[in-house]
Amino acid sequence: MNKPKLWTKDFIVVSSINFFVTLIFYLLVVTIAIFAVEEYSASTSEAGLVTGIFIIGTLIGRIFIGRYIDVMGRMRTLFIGLVFFTLTAVLYFVNIGLTFLLINRLIHGIALGVASTATGTLVTQTIPISRRGEGIGYYSMSATLATAIGPFIGMFMSQHTSFQMIFAFCLALGVVSLLIAFLLRIPPVEIPAKTAEARGFKWSNFIEPKALPIATVTLALAFCYSSVLSFITFYAIEIDLVEAAGFFFFVYAIAVLVSRPFTGKLLDLRGANFVMYPAFLLFAVGLLLLSTAHSGITLLAAGALIGLGFGNMQSSTQAIAVKLTPTHRMGLATSTFFIFLDAGFGFGPYLLGFLVSATGYSTMYVVLGIVVLATAVLYYFLHGRKDRLLNESLS
């Protein structure tokens, strides 16, 4: 029996849009603070706010659009997000003060939250139900590649070009994203009439209850991984492995790219537990190995293990969130998943800063390795013990 087609034109276009907007985000993460300091003489805390306020905007965008995406229409939501995402990229060329930059970063983040929630929802319509775990795994690789390529391009351009060229490059990617969106032909989803009564301020209008348990697990995992995103450079300086650290996320991305096709199929065939429990162990071992790194090989091996662990859990938890919800609430489920993921990434570095001050980087990674193992227990109670029955009911 032939499997339903996965690599359709719409699937490729949606994944490409997600890649471009995520690439812009990570490219600016490593350059915008430097721009704020050099252009506006911002203090360290102000430069940090210029970076972090984008994530705050993303959370605002996700919370709002998760409620209204199916009311507005998923395709219309995507275009609204991409238009504002591109317009705010233009405003980086306007130099009228630090306050204006902060406001633009906030709006830019909101636009990303809207656009990426739309792509994450639309892609589920392009994936056959029987290949949803595999399809979401491939789709999320677009973001994984962006997390590796974006910082690399950002650091390279900051050393060899002007900030105006960096902003021009981001604007060009935004325009490309908007233009290729016109190639999409994804039909609207019919919303049950009873959802009309859901208007008003209700918790379930902004957060999908069925996705909440796995989103909670995602929050804890993203919190732990934020220590890698935020502190790996500082840790590498401390242990004198700066050169090797430059390849850390490249190795991470390769590990994800190599393993994702197999883990996605395994999730569809055997259920999430067959992916999640080994991934918990690999993520924890990766953090523990990172805490003992005294050579480049050890550091990069930790990157590979963390990629096999967290990299695959990120796509698996998103697939679980989508599988648990009816079609007309997939937008809300996707929004809920990313709200918790972004919250872990956004607030993790701030909270972990206190832990680093008290223990140092090496001990922090040991502690977080233990936290990952504890999260495996949390996963069992919130989802793991009922995953087999869920997988059988969806087969």
C-alpha positions, -999 to 999 in steps of 0.1 A, spaced: 0 0 0 14 34 -10 19 59 17 2 93 13 25 120 -1 42 142 24 66 164 3 39 185 -14 44 220 -27 24 235 2 44 215 28 77 228 13 65 264 10 53 265 46 85 250 59 105 275 39 86 304 53 92 291 88 129 287 80 133 323 68 115 340 97 133 319 123 166 326 106 160 363 109 151 359 146 183 340 154 205 362 132 193 393 150 196 377 185 234 376 182 238 411 166 211 435 178 226 439 213 259 450 198 240 474 175 222 489 205 255 495 223 274 509 193 246 530 178 228 542 210 255 537 237 230 513 255 240 499 288 244 461 293 209 458 308 194 480 280 211 459 254 197 427 270 163 443 270 166 450 233 173 413 227 147 399 252 118 422 244 115 404 211 106 372 229 81 390 250 65 402 218 65 367 204 46 355 235 20 383 232 15 374 195 11 337 202 -14 343 231 -35 366 210 -35 348 177 -41 313 192 -76 326 201 -84 342 168 -65 323 141 -94 302 131 -118 331 133 -96 352 110 -86 323 88 -52 306 89 -40 319 55 -51 355 63 -34 352 97 -2 342 79 -3 371 55 -10 396 83 20 382 103 43 383 73 33 418 63 40 432 97 72 411 100 85 427 68 74 462 77 92 461 110 123 448 93 122 481 73 120 501 105 154 489 117 169 515 92 151 543 112 175 556 138 155 579 161 164 566 195 166 535 217 129 537 227 119 534 191 142 504 186 126 487 217 90 494 204 100 480 169 116 449 185 84 443 204 62 446 173 86 425 153 83 398 180 45 400 179 46 396 141 69 366 144 45 350 170 16 355 146 34 343 115 51 312 131 19 301 148 2 303 114 29 282 97 28 257 126 -9 254 122 -11 254 84 16 227 81 -6 202 99 -32 206 71 -6 196 45 5 164 64 -14 131 61 -27 120 95 -9 87 93 25 106 88 19 135 112 48 127 135 72 122 106 59 154 89 61 176 119 96 162 125 107 173 90 89 207 94 106 215 127 139 208 110 134 241 92 136 258 126 165 236 137 185 246 106 177 283 113 190 280 149 224 268 135 227 289 104 212 322 118 238 328 145 266 318 122 255 343 95 249 370 121 284 366 137 300 365 102 282 396 89 288 416 121 325 410 116 327 417 79 298 441 70 278 470 84 246 468 104 228 483 75 237 453 54 225 430 81 192 447 82 190 447 44 196 409 44 168 404 70 145 426 50 152 406 18 144 373 36 112 388 49 101 399 14 109 364 0 88 349 28 59 371 19 62 365 -18 63 327 -17 33 327 7 12 335 -24 21 301 -38 1 284 -10 -32 268 -18 -44 255 16 -82 253 20 -98 269 50 -109 247 79 -146 244 87 -152 255 123 -181 238 142 -210 261 148 -209 255 186 -175 273 188 -193 306 182 -204 304 218 -168 304 228 -165 342 224 -155 362 255 -127 360 280 -123 323 289 -91 305 297 -99 278 270 -101 305 244 -64 313 247 -49 280 259 -59 245 246 -65 224 277 -57 191 259 -23 204 249 -15 218 284 1 187 299 27 181 271 32 219 269 42 219 306 68 192 298 80 213 269 84 243 293 107 224 316 128 211 287 131 245 270 141 259 304 170 234 305 180 240 269 180 278 273 212 273 294 229 260 263 216 288 240 225 316 265 256 304 283 276 281 260 298 310 247 306 322 283 312 286 294 335 280 264 356 311 273 359 298 309 372 264 298 392 278 269 372 260 241 359 290 222 370 277 188 353 243 193 322 261 206 318 278 173 309 244 158 286 234 187 253 242 171 265 229 137 270 195 153 237 199 171 219 205 138 236 176 121 226 152 149 190 164 145 190 162 107 204 127 107 180 113 134 148 132 127 136 111 98 139 79 119 124 94 151 94 109 132 85 76 116 90 58 149 67 82 167 40 74 141 45 37 142 51 30 179 40 61 197 58 90 215 72 70 243 96 51 220 111 85 211 107 105 243 122 82 270 155 76 251 156 113 242 153 123 279 183 101 287 204 115 258 196 151 267 205 145 304 237 127 295 246 155 270 242 181 297 263 160 322 290 155 295 290 192 288 296 199 325 329 179 323 341 192 289 378 198 289 384 191 252 368 201 219 358 165 212 339 163 245 322 196 239 310 186 204 300 151 216 278 169 242 263 190 213 255 158 194 238 141 224 218 173 232 207 174 195 196 138 196 178 145 229 162 179 230 162 183 192 139 153 188 118 160 219 110 195 205 93 181 174 78 151 193 61 172 219 47 195 191 33 164 173 18 151 206 1 185 212 -14 184 177 -25 148 179 -44 154 211 -67 181 197 -95 182 171 -88 198 137 -106 231 144 -85 237 176 -51 228 161 -43 265 158 -48 270 196 -29 238 203 1 250 182 -1 284 200 -2 268 234 28 246 226 49 276 214 39 298 243 53 273 267 84 267 245 91 304 242 85 310 279 112 284 287 136 300 263 127 335 274 127 333 312 152 305 315 184 326 310 172 352 336 164 326 363 195 305 355 216 336 359 211 333 396 221 297 396 252 304 376 262 332 401 259 307 430 273 275 414 292 283 382 285 269 347 297 234 352 276 227 382 246 244 365 247 218 337 249 190 362 218 203 380 199 207 348 209 172 337 191 160 369 162 183 361 158 166 327 156 132 343 130 145 368 111 159 338 109 123 324 90 113 355 67 143 350 62 133 314 51 98 325 24 111 347 12 138 324 13 118 291 35 88 289 13 63 308 -16 69 284 4 73 252 0 37 241 -38 39 243 -38 72 225 -16 58 197 -39 28 192 -70 50 191 -54 72 163 -41 43 143 
